[in-house]
Amino acid sequence: MAAAQHGNGFDPKRTKECVERIEALVGKKQNLHMTYMAECAVINEDIGDVYEEAKNAWHIPKKALKTVIKARATEKKLQAMRDDLDLIDRESFDQIRHSLGDLADTPLGGAALAGAEDAAESKTGRQSRKQRDAALDAVSTGNGAEKLAGLSKLN
């Protein structure tokens, strides 16, 4: 930095050189940006064509389809944010979301709810098996034909 100073100010030659180099790079960046934007415009037109096709050919409402696309992108971002957490923070994140009731509509939350329903059905099934086993025991020991009638209701 000391080499760029000249007397009471900066060396005009070096200062001009730095400014020109930066301006040239900014110009190059701007040209790349314009090229990029032109390519994006073509892709955006293709996306618009697909929306129109969905609307005209299959009667899929464009606004609803766009909303689904945005929602799926948001869900992917949320999953990526969760995945970026370390294991302990991910567990805390899940616990916080669970306590807020936010996970019920996610695949993980859906699986948990299905598991809870299966557990409830399994418990009911175990109770039925216990009743059936008790009725079979009663029949095998000769205790009560009424328990045998209860067995036919369980099946």
C-alpha distance (Angstrom), angle and dihedral (degrees) to the residues before:
residue distance angle dihedral
M1 . . .
A2 3.81 . .
A3 3.82 90.4 .
A4 3.81 90.4 60.3
Q5 3.81 92.7 56.9
H6 3.78 118.2 93.9
G7 3.77 120.4 -170.6
N8 3.79 108.8 -54.9
G9 3.82 93.8 -10.5
F10 3.80 144.1 19.2
D11 3.78 125.3 -53.2
P12 3.81 103.5 -94.0
K13 3.82 93.0 -148.0
R14 3.83 94.3 52.9
T15 3.80 93.0 41.4
K16 3.82 91.5 51.4
E17 3.83 90.1 47.5
C18 3.84 92.4 52.8
V19 3.80 93.0 46.2
E20 3.81 92.3 49.2
R21 3.80 92.7 48.3
I22 3.80 91.8 49.4
E23 3.82 91.7 47.0
A24 3.82 90.4 49.6
L25 3.82 91.0 51.7
V26 3.81 91.4 46.9
G27 3.82 89.0 51.1
K28 3.80 90.8 49.5
K29 3.79 89.6 49.1
Q30 3.82 90.8 49.6
N31 3.82 90.9 51.5
L32 3.80 90.7 50.6
H33 3.79 89.7 48.1
M34 3.80 91.5 52.7
T35 3.82 91.1 48.5
Y36 3.79 89.5 48.8
M37 3.81 91.7 48.8
A38 3.81 90.9 49.8
E39 3.82 90.3 52.6
C40 3.81 90.2 47.1
A41 3.80 90.3 51.6
V42 3.81 90.0 58.5
I43 3.80 91.3 49.7
N44 3.81 90.9 46.4
E45 3.81 89.3 54.0
D46 3.82 89.3 51.7
I47 3.80 90.1 50.6
G48 3.80 90.0 50.4
D49 3.80 89.7 50.6
V50 3.81 90.7 54.0
Y51 3.81 90.5 50.3
E52 3.79 90.0 50.7
E53 3.79 91.7 47.7
A54 3.80 91.0 50.2
K55 3.79 89.8 50.4
N56 3.79 98.3 43.9
A57 3.80 102.1 34.7
W58 3.79 101.8 34.8
H59 3.83 102.7 19.3
I60 3.81 92.6 -122.1
P61 3.81 107.8 158.9
K62 3.80 108.4 -114.2
K63 3.82 95.4 -143.6
A64 3.80 92.8 50.6
L65 3.81 91.6 46.9
K66 3.81 91.7 50.3
T67 3.79 89.6 49.6
V68 3.81 91.1 51.7
I69 3.81 90.4 50.0
K70 3.82 91.1 50.5
A71 3.80 92.3 46.0
R72 3.80 92.0 51.3
A73 3.80 90.9 49.1
T74 3.80 89.6 50.0
E75 3.81 91.2 49.6
K76 3.82 90.1 51.3
K77 3.81 90.3 50.8
L78 3.80 90.9 49.1
Q79 3.80 91.2 49.6
A80 3.81 90.2 48.7
M81 3.81 90.4 50.5
R82 3.81 90.1 50.9
D83 3.80 91.6 46.4
D84 3.82 90.5 53.0
L85 3.80 90.4 61.8
D86 3.78 119.8 93.6
L87 3.80 117.0 -112.2
I88 3.82 96.4 -93.3
D89 3.80 94.3 46.3
R90 3.82 90.3 45.3
E91 3.80 89.8 55.0
S92 3.82 90.4 48.6
F93 3.80 90.0 47.6
D94 3.80 90.7 52.6
Q95 3.80 92.0 47.0
I96 3.79 91.6 50.7
R97 3.81 92.3 47.7
H98 3.81 90.1 47.0
S99 3.80 92.0 50.6
L100 3.80 89.0 51.7
G101 3.81 91.1 48.4
D102 3.81 90.2 -119.8
L103 3.79 98.0 130.8
A104 3.79 99.7 63.5
D105 3.80 92.7 91.3
T106 3.81 96.5 45.1
P107 3.81 125.3 88.3
L108 3.80 89.7 -110.2
G109 3.79 92.0 48.7
G110 3.79 91.5 45.3
A111 3.78 90.6 52.7
A112 3.80 90.4 49.4
L113 3.81 91.6 50.6
A114 3.80 91.2 47.0
G115 3.78 89.2 49.5
A116 3.80 90.5 51.6
E117 3.80 90.5 50.3
D118 3.80 90.8 48.1
A119 3.80 89.6 49.9
A120 3.81 90.4 51.6
E121 3.80 91.1 48.8
S122 3.78 90.1 46.3
K123 3.80 90.4 52.5
T124 3.79 90.1 50.4
G125 3.80 88.9 48.2
R126 3.81 91.1 50.9
Q127 3.80 90.2 52.0
S128 3.81 90.5 50.7
R129 3.81 90.8 48.8
K130 3.80 90.2 50.5
Q131 3.79 90.8 51.2
R132 3.81 91.4 46.8
D133 3.81 91.8 47.7
A134 3.81 90.6 49.5
A135 3.80 90.6 51.1
L136 3.82 91.4 48.9
D137 3.79 90.0 49.2
A138 3.79 90.2 51.3
V139 3.79 91.6 50.6
S140 3.80 93.6 46.6
T141 3.81 91.0 50.8
G142 3.79 92.4 43.4
N143 3.82 93.9 -114.6
G144 3.79 113.0 141.1
A145 3.76 132.5 -19.7
E146 3.80 88.0 -147.8
K147 3.80 90.0 71.6
L148 3.78 88.5 54.2
A149 3.82 88.2 55.5
G150 3.83 88.0 52.0
L151 3.80 89.2 53.4
S152 3.80 92.5 57.9
K153 3.82 89.2 53.5
L154 3.82 91.0 54.2
N155 3.79 93.5 54.7
